[in-house]
Amino acid sequence: MASKLILLDQDGVLADFEQGVRQLWQQTYQQPLPLAERRHFYLRDDMALQFHHQLDELYSSKGFFASLPPMLDGIAAAKRLLEAGHDVRICTSPIQAYHYCVSEKFDWIGQHLGEEWLQRIILTKDKTWVRGDILIDDKPQISGSLIPQWQHWIYDQPYNRDQTKLKRVNWSQPETWSELLQ
Ligand SMILES: [Mg+2]
C-alpha cells in the first residue's frame, strides 16, 4: 500500500480508557464500576444517573489520563505503521475538563510511544478539520462542521459492534489491519 496519512485516536485505540476507569473506580470507591453491560460509546450512558458525578470526578482527577494502561498490541501497531512508511498522527479530543487531560495526554504518548511521537499529536475538538487518508477511531459516529477527507475505520470495542458499515480494526487481529503493512 502506498504511503498514507493515518490518524490514530488515542482513547479506546491506543490507551485503554475503559480499563483505566474500572481500575481507578475500584481504587477510589472500593467497589467495581456499577455497570451491567457496555452498549453506548459514553460510559455514563450505560450508568445510572446517580453515578455520573463520581464519573466526572474521576475523569477530571489528576493522574487519570496519564495512568491509562495501553491497549493490547496498540503501541507495537502504531510503531509498525510508522516503520511501514506511513505518516502516523495521533488525533485526539480532550475532554471539557481539560486541565489535567491535555498535559497528561502528552505525558502518556511520551511515556508509551516515546518523546519523538510528541510532535505527532493533533489535539482537536473537531476531527473533520484534520486531513488524513484513514482515521482509526472507536467512536461509532464522528461528526463535525466539515465533510471529512479521511475514511473512518472503526476500532473494535464492545460498545460499537452495532456499527457494521465501517471497516473494523483490532490490533490483536493482524488480518484486520495488515493491509496497511504491505
Ligand atoms: Mg476514542
py3Dmol code that shows the C-alpha trace and the ligand (Angstrom):
import py3Dmol

protein = """\
ATOM      1  CA  MET A   1       0.000   0.000   0.000  1.00  0.00           C
ATOM      2  CA  ALA A   2       1.291   3.458  -0.901  1.00  0.00           C
ATOM      3  CA  SER A   3       2.206   5.720   1.984  1.00  0.00           C
ATOM      4  CA  LYS A   4      -0.876   7.032   3.744  1.00  0.00           C
ATOM      5  CA  LEU A   5      -1.627   9.702   6.274  1.00  0.00           C
ATOM      6  CA  ILE A   6      -3.049   7.665   9.143  1.00  0.00           C
ATOM      7  CA  LEU A   7      -4.755   9.319  12.096  1.00  0.00           C
ATOM      8  CA  LEU A   8      -4.971   7.269  15.277  1.00  0.00           C
ATOM      9  CA  ASP A   9      -7.393   8.164  18.006  1.00  0.00           C
ATOM     10  CA  GLN A  10      -5.864   7.948  21.494  1.00  0.00           C
ATOM     11  CA  ASP A  11      -8.540   6.815  23.987  1.00  0.00           C
ATOM     12  CA  GLY A  12     -10.023   3.433  23.180  1.00  0.00           C
ATOM     13  CA  VAL A  13      -7.472   2.834  20.402  1.00  0.00           C
ATOM     14  CA  LEU A  14      -4.018   3.335  21.949  1.00  0.00           C
ATOM     15  CA  ALA A  15      -4.909   3.987  25.597  1.00  0.00           C
ATOM     16  CA  ASP A  16      -7.283   1.613  27.363  1.00  0.00           C
ATOM     17  CA  PHE A  17      -9.695   4.223  28.697  1.00  0.00           C
ATOM     18  CA  GLU A  18     -12.248   1.652  29.789  1.00  0.00           C
ATOM     19  CA  GLN A  19      -9.808  -0.413  31.808  1.00  0.00           C
ATOM     20  CA  GLY A  20      -8.369   2.748  33.328  1.00  0.00           C
ATOM     21  CA  VAL A  21     -11.813   3.849  34.517  1.00  0.00           C
ATOM     22  CA  ARG A  22     -12.542   0.434  36.008  1.00  0.00           C
ATOM     23  CA  GLN A  23      -9.226   0.350  37.877  1.00  0.00           C
ATOM     24  CA  LEU A  24      -9.458   3.878  39.239  1.00  0.00           C
ATOM     25  CA  TRP A  25     -13.108   3.448  40.212  1.00  0.00           C
ATOM     26  CA  GLN A  26     -12.252   0.348  42.222  1.00  0.00           C
ATOM     27  CA  GLN A  27      -9.308   2.111  43.821  1.00  0.00           C
ATOM     28  CA  THR A  28     -11.222   5.311  44.608  1.00  0.00           C
ATOM     29  CA  TYR A  29     -14.623   3.992  45.640  1.00  0.00           C
ATOM     30  CA  GLN A  30     -13.636   0.495  46.842  1.00  0.00           C
ATOM     31  CA  GLN A  31     -16.162  -1.240  44.607  1.00  0.00           C
ATOM     32  CA  PRO A  32     -16.417  -2.315  40.974  1.00  0.00           C
ATOM     33  CA  LEU A  33     -17.690   0.103  38.358  1.00  0.00           C
ATOM     34  CA  PRO A  34     -21.512  -0.096  38.649  1.00  0.00           C
ATOM     35  CA  LEU A  35     -22.259  -1.150  35.131  1.00  0.00           C
ATOM     36  CA  ALA A  36     -24.298  -4.011  33.715  1.00  0.00           C
ATOM     37  CA  GLU A  37     -23.231  -4.015  30.079  1.00  0.00           C
ATOM     38  CA  ARG A  38     -21.427  -1.854  27.576  1.00  0.00           C
ATOM     39  CA  ARG A  39     -23.677  -0.689  24.787  1.00  0.00           C
ATOM     40  CA  HIS A  40     -23.098   3.063  24.432  1.00  0.00           C
ATOM     41  CA  PHE A  41     -19.967   4.918  23.428  1.00  0.00           C
ATOM     42  CA  TYR A  42     -20.046   7.120  26.520  1.00  0.00           C
ATOM     43  CA  LEU A  43     -19.702   5.136  29.726  1.00  0.00           C
ATOM     44  CA  ARG A  44     -22.104   7.469  31.505  1.00  0.00           C
ATOM     45  CA  ASP A  45     -24.877   6.396  29.128  1.00  0.00           C
ATOM     46  CA  ASP A  46     -24.544   2.856  30.484  1.00  0.00           C
ATOM     47  CA  MET A  47     -24.531   4.026  34.101  1.00  0.00           C
ATOM     48  CA  ALA A  48     -27.307   5.176  36.397  1.00  0.00           C
ATOM     49  CA  LEU A  49     -27.658   8.932  36.786  1.00  0.00           C
ATOM     50  CA  GLN A  50     -26.665   8.762  40.448  1.00  0.00           C
ATOM     51  CA  PHE A  51     -23.089   7.786  39.468  1.00  0.00           C
ATOM     52  CA  HIS A  52     -22.478  10.462  36.824  1.00  0.00           C
ATOM     53  CA  HIS A  53     -20.983  12.904  39.259  1.00  0.00           C
ATOM     54  CA  GLN A  54     -18.454  10.356  40.540  1.00  0.00           C
ATOM     55  CA  LEU A  55     -17.556   9.509  36.949  1.00  0.00           C
ATOM     56  CA  ASP A  56     -16.905  13.183  36.149  1.00  0.00           C
ATOM     57  CA  GLU A  57     -14.759  13.485  39.261  1.00  0.00           C
ATOM     58  CA  LEU A  58     -12.714  10.548  38.130  1.00  0.00           C
ATOM     59  CA  TYR A  59     -12.176  11.839  34.550  1.00  0.00           C
ATOM     60  CA  SER A  60     -11.064  15.227  35.771  1.00  0.00           C
ATOM     61  CA  SER A  61      -8.801  13.969  38.548  1.00  0.00           C
ATOM     62  CA  LYS A  62      -5.048  14.448  38.451  1.00  0.00           C
ATOM     63  CA  GLY A  63      -3.274  11.416  37.053  1.00  0.00           C
ATOM     64  CA  PHE A  64      -6.241   9.720  35.405  1.00  0.00           C
ATOM     65  CA  PHE A  65      -5.215  10.224  31.771  1.00  0.00           C
ATOM     66  CA  ALA A  66      -1.503   9.759  32.468  1.00  0.00           C
ATOM     67  CA  SER A  67      -2.068   6.386  34.106  1.00  0.00           C
ATOM     68  CA  LEU A  68      -4.316   4.761  31.497  1.00  0.00           C
ATOM     69  CA  PRO A  69      -2.944   1.349  30.546  1.00  0.00           C
ATOM     70  CA  PRO A  70      -2.029   0.847  26.877  1.00  0.00           C
ATOM     71  CA  MET A  71      -4.371  -1.153  24.659  1.00  0.00           C
ATOM     72  CA  LEU A  72      -3.120  -4.656  23.968  1.00  0.00           C
ATOM     73  CA  ASP A  73      -0.794  -4.601  20.923  1.00  0.00           C
ATOM     74  CA  GLY A  74      -1.616  -0.927  20.203  1.00  0.00           C
ATOM     75  CA  ILE A  75       1.809   0.581  20.810  1.00  0.00           C
ATOM     76  CA  ALA A  76       3.558  -2.007  18.670  1.00  0.00           C
ATOM     77  CA  ALA A  77       0.966  -1.476  15.941  1.00  0.00           C
ATOM     78  CA  ALA A  78       1.469   2.307  15.866  1.00  0.00           C
ATOM     79  CA  LYS A  79       5.227   1.820  15.566  1.00  0.00           C
ATOM     80  CA  ARG A  80       4.845  -0.737  12.796  1.00  0.00           C
ATOM     81  CA  LEU A  81       2.617   1.615  10.824  1.00  0.00           C
ATOM     82  CA  LEU A  82       5.270   4.307  11.053  1.00  0.00           C
ATOM     83  CA  GLU A  83       8.014   1.857  10.096  1.00  0.00           C
ATOM     84  CA  ALA A  84       5.938   0.793   7.097  1.00  0.00           C
ATOM     85  CA  GLY A  85       6.371   4.325   5.767  1.00  0.00           C
ATOM     86  CA  HIS A  86       3.044   5.894   6.701  1.00  0.00           C
ATOM     87  CA  ASP A  87       2.739   9.330   8.219  1.00  0.00           C
ATOM     88  CA  VAL A  88       1.076   8.422  11.509  1.00  0.00           C
ATOM     89  CA  ARG A  89      -0.501  11.088  13.704  1.00  0.00           C
ATOM     90  CA  ILE A  90      -2.386  10.853  16.959  1.00  0.00           C
ATOM     91  CA  CYS A  91      -5.646  12.714  16.609  1.00  0.00           C
ATOM     92  CA  THR A  92      -7.343  13.172  19.951  1.00  0.00           C
ATOM     93  CA  SER A  93     -10.067  15.281  21.544  1.00  0.00           C
ATOM     94  CA  PRO A  94      -9.547  16.477  25.106  1.00  0.00           C
ATOM     95  CA  ILE A  95     -12.482  16.371  27.497  1.00  0.00           C
ATOM     96  CA  GLN A  96     -14.177  19.584  28.575  1.00  0.00           C
ATOM     97  CA  ALA A  97     -12.412  19.421  31.944  1.00  0.00           C
ATOM     98  CA  TYR A  98      -9.146  19.823  30.043  1.00  0.00           C
ATOM     99  CA  HIS A  99      -6.857  20.865  32.863  1.00  0.00           C
ATOM    100  CA  TYR A 100      -5.029  17.579  33.505  1.00  0.00           C
ATOM    101  CA  CYS A 101      -6.320  15.822  30.391  1.00  0.00           C
ATOM    102  CA  VAL A 102      -4.348  17.859  27.850  1.00  0.00           C
ATOM    103  CA  SER A 103      -0.946  17.716  29.520  1.00  0.00           C
ATOM    104  CA  GLU A 104      -1.395  14.104  30.579  1.00  0.00           C
ATOM    105  CA  LYS A 105      -2.286  13.024  27.045  1.00  0.00           C
ATOM    106  CA  PHE A 106       1.135  14.337  26.043  1.00  0.00           C
ATOM    107  CA  ASP A 107       2.737  12.617  29.060  1.00  0.00           C
ATOM    108  CA  TRP A 108       1.119   9.353  28.047  1.00  0.00           C
ATOM    109  CA  ILE A 109       2.327   9.499  24.441  1.00  0.00           C
ATOM    110  CA  GLY A 110       5.850  10.396  25.566  1.00  0.00           C
ATOM    111  CA  GLN A 111       5.894   7.571  28.064  1.00  0.00           C
ATOM    112  CA  HIS A 112       4.426   4.824  25.891  1.00  0.00           C
ATOM    113  CA  LEU A 113       5.432   5.750  22.341  1.00  0.00           C
ATOM    114  CA  GLY A 114       8.487   7.885  23.050  1.00  0.00           C
ATOM    115  CA  GLU A 115       9.400  11.572  23.028  1.00  0.00           C
ATOM    116  CA  GLU A 116       9.685  11.663  19.244  1.00  0.00           C
ATOM    117  CA  TRP A 117       5.942  10.995  18.983  1.00  0.00           C
ATOM    118  CA  LEU A 118       5.028  14.197  20.830  1.00  0.00           C
ATOM    119  CA  GLN A 119       5.324  16.093  17.566  1.00  0.00           C
ATOM    120  CA  ARG A 120       2.740  13.733  16.049  1.00  0.00           C
ATOM    121  CA  ILE A 121      -0.081  14.788  18.363  1.00  0.00           C
ATOM    122  CA  ILE A 122      -3.028  16.681  16.929  1.00  0.00           C
ATOM    123  CA  LEU A 123      -5.468  17.961  19.556  1.00  0.00           C
ATOM    124  CA  THR A 124      -8.855  18.983  18.248  1.00  0.00           C
ATOM    125  CA  LYS A 125     -12.485  19.013  19.278  1.00  0.00           C
ATOM    126  CA  ASP A 126     -13.490  18.520  15.642  1.00  0.00           C
ATOM    127  CA  LYS A 127     -11.692  15.756  13.741  1.00  0.00           C
ATOM    128  CA  THR A 128     -13.379  16.674  10.464  1.00  0.00           C
ATOM    129  CA  TRP A 129     -10.966  19.636  10.295  1.00  0.00           C
ATOM    130  CA  VAL A 130      -7.967  17.329  10.189  1.00  0.00           C
ATOM    131  CA  ARG A 131      -6.645  15.986   6.917  1.00  0.00           C
ATOM    132  CA  GLY A 132      -5.893  12.319   6.582  1.00  0.00           C
ATOM    133  CA  ASP A 133      -6.489   9.220   4.489  1.00  0.00           C
ATOM    134  CA  ILE A 134      -7.666   6.993   7.313  1.00  0.00           C
ATOM    135  CA  LEU A 135      -8.872   7.751  10.839  1.00  0.00           C
ATOM    136  CA  ILE A 136      -8.865   4.748  13.175  1.00  0.00           C
ATOM    137  CA  ASP A 137     -11.273   5.622  15.966  1.00  0.00           C
ATOM    138  CA  ASP A 138     -13.571   3.718  18.335  1.00  0.00           C
ATOM    139  CA  LYS A 139     -16.359   6.305  18.220  1.00  0.00           C
ATOM    140  CA  PRO A 140     -19.218   4.902  16.118  1.00  0.00           C
ATOM    141  CA  GLN A 141     -20.191   8.209  14.503  1.00  0.00           C
ATOM    142  CA  ILE A 142     -17.741  11.041  14.073  1.00  0.00           C
ATOM    143  CA  SER A 143     -19.346  14.309  13.164  1.00  0.00           C
ATOM    144  CA  GLY A 144     -18.158  17.863  12.819  1.00  0.00           C
ATOM    145  CA  SER A 145     -18.620  21.002  10.793  1.00  0.00           C
ATOM    146  CA  LEU A 146     -16.753  19.825   7.652  1.00  0.00           C
ATOM    147  CA  ILE A 147     -17.037  16.883   5.312  1.00  0.00           C
ATOM    148  CA  PRO A 148     -14.219  14.547   6.407  1.00  0.00           C
ATOM    149  CA  GLN A 149     -11.422  13.810   3.944  1.00  0.00           C
ATOM    150  CA  TRP A 150     -10.434  10.660   5.789  1.00  0.00           C
ATOM    151  CA  GLN A 151     -12.091   7.293   5.736  1.00  0.00           C
ATOM    152  CA  HIS A 152     -13.243   6.169   9.173  1.00  0.00           C
ATOM    153  CA  TRP A 153     -12.045   2.712  10.170  1.00  0.00           C
ATOM    154  CA  ILE A 154     -13.654   1.740  13.424  1.00  0.00           C
ATOM    155  CA  TYR A 155     -11.549   0.362  16.251  1.00  0.00           C
ATOM    156  CA  ASP A 156     -13.297  -2.693  17.645  1.00  0.00           C
ATOM    157  CA  GLN A 157     -14.881  -2.211  21.069  1.00  0.00           C
ATOM    158  CA  PRO A 158     -17.899  -3.890  22.697  1.00  0.00           C
ATOM    159  CA  TYR A 159     -19.884  -0.630  22.582  1.00  0.00           C
ATOM    160  CA  ASN A 160     -19.560  -0.085  18.840  1.00  0.00           C
ATOM    161  CA  ARG A 161     -20.391  -3.519  17.461  1.00  0.00           C
ATOM    162  CA  ASP A 162     -23.697  -2.318  16.029  1.00  0.00           C
ATOM    163  CA  GLN A 163     -21.717  -0.148  13.635  1.00  0.00           C
ATOM    164  CA  THR A 164     -21.452  -2.611  10.769  1.00  0.00           C
ATOM    165  CA  LYS A 165     -20.833  -0.267   7.855  1.00  0.00           C
ATOM    166  CA  LEU A 166     -17.227   0.607   8.622  1.00  0.00           C
ATOM    167  CA  LYS A 167     -14.066  -1.410   8.228  1.00  0.00           C
ATOM    168  CA  ARG A 168     -13.271  -2.835  11.666  1.00  0.00           C
ATOM    169  CA  VAL A 169      -9.762  -2.892  13.137  1.00  0.00           C
ATOM    170  CA  ASN A 170      -8.431  -4.777  16.144  1.00  0.00           C
ATOM    171  CA  TRP A 171      -4.670  -4.598  16.847  1.00  0.00           C
ATOM    172  CA  SER A 172      -4.708  -8.159  18.198  1.00  0.00           C
ATOM    173  CA  GLN A 173      -6.205  -9.465  14.957  1.00  0.00           C
ATOM    174  CA  PRO A 174      -3.484  -8.653  12.408  1.00  0.00           C
ATOM    175  CA  GLU A 175      -5.680  -9.638   9.455  1.00  0.00           C
ATOM    176  CA  THR A 176      -7.878  -6.605  10.213  1.00  0.00           C
ATOM    177  CA  TRP A 177      -5.083  -4.115   9.519  1.00  0.00           C
ATOM    178  CA  SER A 178      -2.181  -5.982   7.887  1.00  0.00           C
ATOM    179  CA  GLU A 179      -3.093  -4.486   4.507  1.00  0.00           C
ATOM    180  CA  LEU A 180      -1.554  -1.272   5.842  1.00  0.00           C
ATOM    181  CA  LEU A 181       1.797  -3.039   6.167  1.00  0.00           C
ATOM    182  CA  GLN A 182       2.005  -4.346   2.608  1.00  0.00           C
TER     183      GLN A 182
END
"""
ligand_1 = """\
1
MG
Mg -11.666 7.123 21.297
"""
view = py3Dmol.view(width=600, height=400)
view.addModel(protein, "pdb")
view.setStyle({"model": 0}, {"cartoon": {"style": "trace"}})
view.addModel(ligand_1, "xyz")
view.setStyle({"model": 1}, {"stick": {}})
view.zoomTo()
view.show()
